[in-house]
Amino acid sequence: EEKAFVRGKLQSAVTFIKGIEQRGQTLLAISQVLVERQKDFLASGYQALVPLSLKDVAQAVDRNESTVSRAINDKYIDTPQGIYPMKFFFSQAVGHNGGDKPAVSNRSVKEEIRDLIEGEDPSSPLSDLEIQRHFEKKGLKIARRTVTKYRQALGLLPSHQRRS
């Protein structure tokens, strides 16, 4: 009876250890995909962040989306750009119409909006429409209401309230 008890506990321990090893292998595979797909971001910063979905990574590592989501939850990655939660690298594509131009991450658009507003002339702040036209000139089709939504998400005031 005692041998059976110890055997059962030993089997549970072996199963537990294998589970931890498998989780580590999954996390390593996900990390390798992130580094591979976001290598331009790692070298250049926000402007080079590419859109990436859980589905893309799940297919690349041959796992379920929910497995990938659970694996990256509360995990961080140290990059040349700083330490980021792994969830940071998953963002939607913005302004992509299927042409030759690659899709742009909504995160990189938000950061560019922040940079534009921080670098503007305080006596003549940029309106959301002017920001939208800035992206249009760069070949990125973004609606003015999207610019407004991103600006609000960043906690930045509208142009009439930023005027000094």
Order of alpha helices (4+ residues) and beta strands (2+ residues): alpha-alpha-alpha-alpha-beta-beta-beta-beta-alpha-alpha-alpha-alpha
